[in-house]
């Protein structure tokens, strides 16, 4: 995508951000704000190794691979399903425990929604992973991972529920926060064991709440026109589209501020009749001059990859075909 004014996120993201889109006419303008995130502590590979030992029990991990964006990676030498990822720019991390015992016809004993939610929050609390302001944390989705096996490489075997996932997002001013940041996912396996966590959460600076003046905002009608132009640019003038709903959200792109955006759920029908109609979530900046560019096109590939990784269970060697449980 060539512009950072607007991005179109695939329909798969709607499970994460659908709460911000409403099936009604746009509401009157309301006051929105800009927030500043606290500056993270300086971190290095030693901090990553401490987290690896804490959550995976691995002690001698050797040198960690460091990417150009200061993200450190660990993969077990004996089991590639055991992984750890740590962004030392902001402290965000993701880890997955070994899934060796989940191979073959092993059927884990998974907790129900109530027990799973309780276990997840107990784990987050015990490990000091809960937000400072608990009112900002909202349970937005309870799902899981289901595997279908193949017997002798020929016929379908039993379908096995391998894991449950508890997804939390952030709410500010009774408004959802979307983007790659401000989310926590806990994955539970056999007998409620925590098998993995995605934690992308930073605290807001107390007292940093700054109201946005009306003249600083892009009006709703103009935002809709921006969405229309982008759809036409990306899919051609002959594309048929319909805005199904609109809403407001805050956007966390792991930068230094949290800022408001417009969201539009758009149904798109291409001229090519072989392509089925599909829905997208459109995100448009609210501010005419943002103190920090959203860089939506730079961020969304990572958001998409996160969704894909949730679907495939965050491990590179799946038992067989796996699907998320909605």
C-alpha angles and dihedrals in degrees: 000000000000103000134060094202094086137009131194114217118199122255089258087075092061091084088061100040106021092108089072096060121077129195096230143079117293113277125231116279114279132191114275130183145211119228132194123224121225114259108255122237118260109266138184140178092289089064089050092051091051090054091047091053091045097051104024101028091229112143110172100049097149121207116349122223111248120202126212090260093056097258115144121211134199128186121178113249090221101039124028091197089070107082144156131195124187127182103205091191092073108001097252113150143177128194139176128196124223114288096194095119092053093069125103117014096330111144115200123212102241125196122239122248097271095047093041093052091048092049092048094051092045089053093048091048094047092051096043092245098127119104118262089239104050091191089071093061117088130178104232105167141016114195141125149198125282126191129201114204132209123220117219088344090284118073132040116263131199122312110239129197102220105175146003123222128206113200122198128187135182128260123196124179088356086299124118121243116224134180132076093305134061099052139111125195124188120193119202127194137172113004091352097300111163104242099176147350136206111199119180105159136130129176123247120239109257110248094013093117106125121182118231114232118229093244089057093058133085107235118243093247091053090048090054090051090052088053091049093050092049094050090051092047094050101039106022136259092280093062116118116216141167130196104229097185144341138210149155129263142160119245125222111190094166091263127123099275140046112222139177125260139179118241127203126186104213129191111210129196117186125210088243102090090201089070114078118226113268139188128235135186110231119204120199126179116249096205121077091209112023118204084222123024113241093224088203096172091052093050105040097070088063091047090051091048090052090055091048091049091052088052094051094044096252093275132108100219109056121192090233134305110347130189133187117250111231 
